[in-house]
Amino acid sequence: MFAAITAVSKEASALNLRQPWQDDPYDVPVSLDFVVLPLLVALGALRVQLCRRCEPLPSRRLLDLLRVSSAALGVCAATQAAEWVAVLLGRHRASWTVSTTWQVTVLAVLTVATVGAWVMVRLAARTVKSASAVAGQPDWLSDGVALAVRASGVFGLGVPAKAVIGWVDAQLITRIRTHPVAAAGIFAAGLAAPLVAAKVVLEGYPAPLVLLVSAFVTAALFAVVVVLGAYLRVVEPHTIPTPVWVSSTVVACAAGCVAFAFHDSLLAQQTVGGLSGLFLGSGFAAGALSAAAQALWRRFRARTA
């Protein structure tokens, strides 16, 4: 519901031009919603297909579905928080009309519904987790393979399809499990490609701006994919600590995107060079600070252990 209302209000000029959150940085979460929310909903909808009345339901599968629901609600809440900040700051107050009043009212209703749904999901997850053990049960990747096998039978694709699925499981899924960060980067780049292509085709972006937008969108989606992937437990976490470079890279991508979102306030002239310097400079600085902080923390813990 939230995604549908957001999409309609964003694309309808009569509504978009009356929104307090129509510009960056408040509009950045809205843009990410167009990719992240459909992805989360699709993941949940696909895995639900394996929940059958006539078959035992692994508690891990149910908990993961509750987690993806919680993640989707968290994305909605983050977007709503940004929109409320724009409302409280009175952004574009001169253009507010009755349409603005109705949109803020809908935002209030959606915010209450989001908080209520999140509380219910968390209570359900706590109940399931306290009553069952999940060790050794199928995860997202295993269920993805199982769903593909089931679909091949439903559509009558038979042995050749199962052979392809087996090859993908042995060659691709195994590599995703062993190299999840690289897989997240490739996946983020794949998600970013159609968005960047749309900017080129529909808005005629020049080459330097295309490179900047591509880097920005890929970095934002990489940070989101890594964080959500860890939260959803797409790949089981290793017992060894997360390498410093992984968390620092995520921090760098997130910080660069956050700084870029405030470019109207931070830059007097909106040139490609200035925007690139803001994005890359803030990202590198945040990544370096993150790496230094983690190194100091681990050294402190080693001395006190």
C-alpha positions in Angstrom: 0.0 0.0 0.0 2.7 2.5 1.0 4.7 1.7 -2.2 1.7 2.2 -4.4 0.7 5.5 -2.8 4.3 6.7 -3.0 4.6 5.8 -6.7 1.4 7.5 -7.6 2.1 10.7 -5.6 5.7 10.8 -7.1 4.6 10.4 -10.7 1.5 12.7 -10.5 2.8 16.3 -10.9 -0.3 17.7 -9.2 0.7 15.8 -6.1 4.5 15.8 -6.3 4.8 19.6 -6.7 2.8 20.1 -3.5 4.9 17.7 -1.3 7.2 19.1 1.3 9.6 16.2 0.6 9.7 16.7 -3.2 13.5 17.5 -3.2 16.7 15.9 -2.0 17.7 14.8 0.6 14.1 13.9 1.6 13.4 12.5 -1.8 16.3 10.0 -1.8 14.6 7.3 0.3 11.6 7.6 -1.9 13.7 6.9 -5.0 15.3 3.9 -3.3 11.8 2.6 -2.3 11.1 2.0 -6.0 13.8 -0.7 -6.1 14.1 -2.0 -2.5 10.4 -2.4 -1.6 9.4 -4.4 -4.7 12.6 -6.6 -4.2 11.6 -7.4 -0.6 8.0 -8.0 -1.5 9.1 -10.3 -4.3 11.5 -12.2 -2.1 8.7 -12.8 0.5 6.1 -13.7 -2.1 8.3 -16.3 -3.7 9.3 -18.0 -0.5 5.7 -18.1 0.7 5.0 -20.5 -2.2 6.9 -23.1 -0.2 4.6 -22.8 2.8 2.1 -25.6 2.3 -0.6 -26.9 4.5 0.2 -30.5 3.7 3.9 -30.1 4.4 5.8 -29.4 7.6 6.8 -25.7 7.9 10.4 -25.2 9.0 10.5 -22.5 11.7 13.5 -21.0 9.9 11.4 -20.3 6.9 8.7 -18.6 8.9 11.2 -16.5 10.8 12.9 -15.4 7.6 9.5 -14.4 6.2 8.9 -12.3 9.3 12.3 -10.8 8.9 11.7 -9.7 5.4 8.4 -8.2 6.5 10.2 -6.4 9.3 12.8 -5.1 6.8 10.1 -3.9 4.4 8.4 -2.1 7.2 11.7 -0.6 8.3 12.3 0.8 4.8 8.8 2.3 4.9 9.5 3.8 8.3 12.8 5.3 7.2 11.1 7.0 4.2 8.2 8.2 6.4 10.7 9.7 8.9 12.4 11.7 6.1 9.1 12.9 4.9 8.1 14.0 8.4 11.3 16.0 8.7 10.4 17.8 5.5 7.0 18.6 6.9 8.2 19.8 10.3 10.8 22.0 8.5 8.1 23.5 6.4 9.8 22.8 3.1 8.1 24.5 0.1 5.5 26.0 2.4 4.6 28.6 -0.2 3.3 25.8 -2.5 1.2 24.0 0.1 -2.4 23.5 -0.8 -5.3 21.3 0.3 -3.5 18.6 -1.7 -0.6 18.9 0.7 -3.0 18.6 3.7 -4.4 15.4 2.3 -1.0 14.0 1.6 0.3 14.7 5.1 -2.9 13.1 6.5 -2.3 10.0 4.5 1.3 10.0 5.7 0.1 10.1 9.3 -2.2 7.1 8.7 0.5 5.1 7.0 3.0 5.9 9.7 0.6 4.6 12.4 -0.1 1.5 10.3 3.6 0.9 9.7 4.4 1.1 13.4 1.5 -1.1 14.4 2.4 -3.7 11.8 6.1 -3.7 12.8 5.1 -4.3 16.5 2.9 -7.2 15.4 5.7 -8.7 13.2 8.2 -8.5 16.0 5.9 -10.1 18.6 5.2 -12.9 16.1 8.9 -13.4 15.5 9.7 -13.5 19.2 7.0 -16.1 19.8 8.2 -18.4 16.9 11.9 -18.0 18.0 11.2 -18.9 21.6 9.3 -22.1 20.6 11.6 -23.6 18.1 15.2 -24.2 16.9 16.3 -23.2 13.4 19.7 -25.0 13.1 20.1 -27.0 10.0 16.9 -25.8 8.4 16.7 -24.4 4.8 17.8 -20.8 4.3 16.9 -18.3 1.5 19.3 -19.8 -1.1 18.3 -23.4 -0.3 14.6 -22.5 -0.6 15.3 -20.6 -3.8 16.7 -23.8 -5.3 13.7 -25.8 -4.0 11.3 -23.3 -5.5 13.0 -23.5 -8.9 12.8 -27.3 -8.8 9.1 -27.1 -7.9 8.4 -24.6 -10.6 10.1 -26.8 -13.2 7.7 -29.6 -12.4 4.7 -27.3 -12.5 5.6 -26.0 -15.9 6.5 -29.4 -17.2 10.1 -28.6 -17.9 11.3 -31.9 -16.6 14.9 -33.3 -16.4 16.7 -30.6 -18.5 15.5 -27.8 -16.2 16.5 -29.8 -13.1 19.9 -30.3 -14.6 20.3 -26.6 -15.1 19.1 -25.9 -11.6 21.6 -28.4 -10.2 24.4 -26.7 -12.1 23.4 -23.3 -10.8 23.2 -24.6 -7.3 26.7 -26.2 -7.5 28.4 -23.4 -9.4 26.6 -20.2 -8.6 24.9 -20.6 -5.2 28.1 -22.1 -3.7 30.1 -19.1 -4.9 27.5 -16.7 -3.4 27.8 -18.5 -0.1 31.6 -18.2 -0.1 31.9 -14.7 -1.6 28.7 -12.9 -0.4 30.2 -9.4 -0.7 31.3 -9.8 -4.3 27.8 -11.3 -5.0 26.2 -8.2 -3.4 28.3 -5.9 -5.5 27.3 -7.7 -8.7 23.7 -7.7 -7.7 23.7 -4.0 -6.8 25.3 -3.2 -10.2 22.6 -5.2 -11.9 19.8 -3.4 -10.1 21.4 0.0 -10.8 21.8 -0.6 -14.6 18.2 -0.1 -15.6 17.9 3.0 -13.4 20.9 4.5 -15.0 19.8 3.5 -18.5 16.5 5.3 -17.8 18.3 8.5 -17.0 20.3 8.2 -20.2 17.3 7.4 -22.5 14.6 9.6 -20.9 16.7 12.6 -19.7 19.7 12.5 -22.0 22.4 12.6 -19.3 26.0 13.4 -20.7 28.7 10.8 -20.1 30.3 12.4 -17.0 27.0 12.6 -15.3 26.1 9.1 -16.3 29.3 7.8 -14.6 28.5 9.8 -11.4 24.9 8.6 -11.3 25.9 5.1 -11.9 28.5 5.2 -9.1 26.0 6.9 -6.7 23.1 4.4 -7.4 25.4 1.4 -7.3 27.0 2.5 -4.0 23.6 3.2 -2.4 22.2 -0.2 -3.5 25.4 -2.0 -2.5 25.1 -0.6 1.0 21.4 -1.5 1.2 21.9 -5.0 -0.2 24.7 -5.8 2.2 22.8 -4.5 5.3 19.5 -6.1 4.3 21.3 -9.3 3.3 23.0 -9.6 6.7 19.7 -8.8 8.4 17.8 -11.4 6.4 20.6 -13.9 6.8 20.7 -14.7 3.1 24.1 -16.1 3.8 24.8 -17.6 7.2 27.3 -15.4 9.1 30.8 -16.8 9.7 32.2 -17.3 13.1 35.2 -15.1 12.3 34.7 -11.3 12.6 33.7 -9.3 9.6 36.8 -8.0 7.8 37.4 -4.3 8.4 37.4 -3.6 4.7 33.9 -4.9 4.3 32.2 -2.8 6.9 34.4 0.2 6.0 33.3 -0.1 2.3 29.7 -0.2 3.3 30.2 2.9 5.5 32.0 4.7 2.7 29.1 3.9 0.2 26.5 5.0 2.7 28.3 8.2 3.8 29.0 9.2 0.2 25.4 8.8 -0.7 24.2 10.7 2.3 26.5 13.6 1.6 25.4 13.6 -2.1 21.8 13.8 -1.0 22.6 17.1 0.8 24.3 18.6 -2.3 21.9 21.5 -2.5 23.0 22.7 0.9 26.7 21.8 0.7 27.5 23.1 -2.8 27.0 26.6 -4.2 27.5 25.4 -7.8 26.0 22.1 -9.0 28.8 21.0 -11.4 29.6 17.4 -12.2 33.1 17.9 -10.8 31.8 19.4 -7.5 29.2 16.6 -7.1 31.8 13.9 -7.8 34.2 15.5 -5.3 31.5 15.6 -2.7 30.4 12.0 -3.2 33.9 10.5 -3.5 35.6 12.7 -0.9 33.0 12.1 1.8 32.9 8.4 1.0 36.7 8.0 1.2 36.9 10.1 4.4 34.1 8.1 6.1 35.6 4.8 5.0 39.0 5.7 6.3 37.6 6.9 9.7 35.6 3.7 10.0 38.7 1.5 9.3 40.8 3.4 11.8 38.0 3.2 14.5 37.6 -0.5 14.0 41.4 -1.1 14.1 41.6 0.9 17.3 38.7 -0.9 18.9 40.0 -4.4 18.0 43.4 -3.5 19.4 41.8 -2.3 22.6 39.8 -5.5 22.9 42.9 -7.6 22.3 44.7 -5.8 25.1 41.9 -6.1 27.6 41.0 -9.7 26.7 
